[in-house]
Amino acid sequence: MINFDIVWELSLRDTDIAEHLLILYGLAVSSKAKTIMEIGAGQSTYVLTAVANENQGEFYSIDLTKEARERLFPHAPNLDAESRYHFIKGNSMEIAWNQPIEFLFIDSGHTYALTYAELIKYTPFVKSGSFICLHDTGERNNIFIECRQAMLDFLQKTNWSFRTMNNQNGLTIIRKT
């Protein structure tokens, strides 16, 4: 079973998300999230599977291919053996979804249009008081500036609080109220 040991191992690697993995894990575990979703698989997939196992919840991972989750972690544990992990293959904008979400992590297409559209589509399912996290949204990140701008434009229409950490392309944590 995937657990915190994998989270720790991944956090020690030299990747653009390593410093955020412990934060994602700690936030999702401490908020007792039971329905967890990510859009855009990768190292976070293992972290959020560990959260689902710890919280005895269910984790849904949307991506175009299963290979995305393994691209930087070739000796990874077998996610398909995890009963709480549910892979949904497809375009996030074409997936039918109608369940409440208690923790949402977005790290997908990195364009303004897709980031904004995913926020519009999926945040209505996020329960009040729950967290939405977006990678690649740092203030000093000029590579993925469209992600940050889409997020900021979306947040202007809400009264939700947020905090951005600017290291490793940035991680923004939003609390839905």
C-alpha positions, 0 to 999 in steps of 0.5 A: 500500500502506498503510504507516507514513505513514498511521499517522503522519498519523492520529496527528496528528489530534484523535481519542480514539485518536490518541495510542494509534495509534503504540503499537499500531503499534510494539507489533504490529510489534516483536512481529512479529505475523503474525496480527492481529485487531481487533474494532471497526473505525476508525482502528485498521483502517488502523494494523493494515493497515500492521502486516500489510504491514510484518510480511508477515502477515494482518489480520482486522477484525470489525465490523457494517459497513464504514462504521465504518472510514471514519467519522472518516477520509473521505479514507482509502486504499482498504482493499479494495485491500489484500491482507493486509486481511480484513474480516469483517462481523458480530457478533463473538460470532456469527463462527466463529474457529479460528486462532491470533492474535498481536495482538488489539485490542478496541474494540467495543461498550463494554458489560460483557457484550460486552467480557467475552464477547469476552475469553472467546471470543477470548483462547484463540486468542491465542498465549502471549507475544502482546499483547491491547489494549483501548481505552476502559479508562482508570482515570479514564474514567467514560464507558466504565467497563463496559469497564474493569470487564469487563477487570479481572474477566476478568484476575482469572482469569488471571496475565497482566500488564497496563499501562493508559495513561489518556489518551484514554479509556485503552488497556490492553496485556495480555501473555498468558503 
